[in-house]
Amino acid sequence: MRWNLATCAILVCVVSTAAAQSSYQSDQATSSAAAKVFGQLREQWAQNLREKRIEASVAEYTADGEFIQPDGGRIQGTDALRKLYETITATFDSDLVFDSKRIETSGDLAYDSGTYRETLILRANGKQQQSQGSYLTIYRLIVEQVWTGTVQ
């Protein structure tokens, strides 16, 4: 399957879905197919950021995808996301690490939520900034077997 980011927020979010159509993956089901797929997507997203692969980062989002910043600001669309990644990768080095707590799918939508920790290193002077919190990534199945991100 291929999922792309629909929406992800680096903050605590509440999501509700129709229980009758959902497929919840608990912590004990980390070896499940969904946990494996979304684990790979999550790690690829972080690796692209660490390795400053701007086009690969942007390609993980749908054309109308969004990145919700920690201050609540929204970056939407391919061009705006590219500019965001260009600025971030030119300014900082990152060691972002995710710890997924819950993955759920429903039809052509899925989400992955958990906690993150990150050290941002200002490239100009080496100054470090620590952050941690919760994340939510929403994925949309755009073609059979292809999942893309809508919000990050």
N, C-alpha and C positions, 0 to 999 in steps of 0.2 A: 504494500500500500504506500501511497505517497501523500503526505499531509503537508500543508504549508501553514505558516502562522497566520491566524486570522487576527487575533488580538492577544497581547500579553501585557500585563501590568506588573511592575515591580512594586507591589503594594498589596495589602490584604483586600481581597475581593470576595463577594458572595455570588455563587452561581447556583441557579436551580434549573433542573431539567425534569422532563416527564419520566418518572420512575419506571413506568411500564415499557418505555422504549430505550432505557439506558443499559449500559453494560459496565458496572463498576469493577475496578481492579483494585483490590486491597493491597496492603503492604505484603501480605503473604503470597500474593500473586505476581511478584516481581519477575518471575520467569515466563509469564504469559506473553502471548504474541503482542498484545497492545503495549504492555510495559516495555517490551524490547523495541518496538517501533518508535515509541515516543521517547524512550531513553536515548536512542540513536539520534533522533532529531534534536533533542535538548543538548546533547553533547556536541553535535555538529554546529549548532548555533553558537555555543560558547567557544568552540575551537576557531570558527570563522572570525569571531571577535578578537580572540587572542592573537591570531595570525594575520589580522588586518586584511582579510579577504572581503573587500567591500562588495564587489559584484555578487559573490556567493552569499553574503549576508542579505543583500537586497532580494535576491532570487528566492529566499525562503518565505517571502511574504506574497500574498495576493496583491493584485494591482491596487486594490482599495484598502490594503492592510494598514494597521496602525501600530505605533509604539507609544505606550502611555508612560511618560516619564515619572520619576518619583514625586515630582511636585504637582502631578496631575495634568500637565500639558500633554497635548496629543500631537504626534507627528504622523501624518497620513499621506499615503500615496508613494509611488516608486521614487519620484524625484526628491521628495522631502526626506524619505528614508535614506536615500543615497547620500544626501547632504549631511544628515545626522551621522551616518557611519563614517563619512570622510572626516568630519570634525572630531568625533570621538577617537578614531584611530590615529589621527595626526596629533592629538593632544595627550592621550593616555595610553598606557599599557595596562592590561587587565589580567587578573587570574580568577575570573568568575567561576564559581562552583555551585551547582544545583543539587538539592536533595529532594527528590520527588516524594510526595506524601500520598497523592491520589491522582488516578487517571480514570476518566470516564468517557465513554463514547455513546452517542445517540444519533442514529441516522448518519448524515454526512458531517456532523460536528463532533468534536472531541475536545477535552481539556486536560491539562496537566497542571497540577498545583503543588506547591511545596515551599521550601525555604531556599534562600541563596545567601552566599557570603562572597565578598569581593574586595580585593585591594586594587585601587586605581593608583597608578604611579604617573605623576605628571612628568611627561617626557622632557620638558624644558629644564627642570631642576631636581628631579628624583623624589620630590615630596610625595608622601603616601597618604591616601585617604581610604579608611576602612568603612565598609557598609555591609549591612545584613538586613534581611527582611523576608517577606513572603513574595511569591510570584504566582501568576496565573497566565498560562498560555492557552489560547483557543485556536484550534485547528479546524480547517474545512477540507473535506474530500472534494477535490475539483474535477477529477476524472477517476474512473474506476482504478483503484490501486495507486492513486496519486493524491497525497494530502499536502495542502499548502496552508501557510499561516495567514490569519486575518488580523489578529491583534496580539501584540507582544507587550 
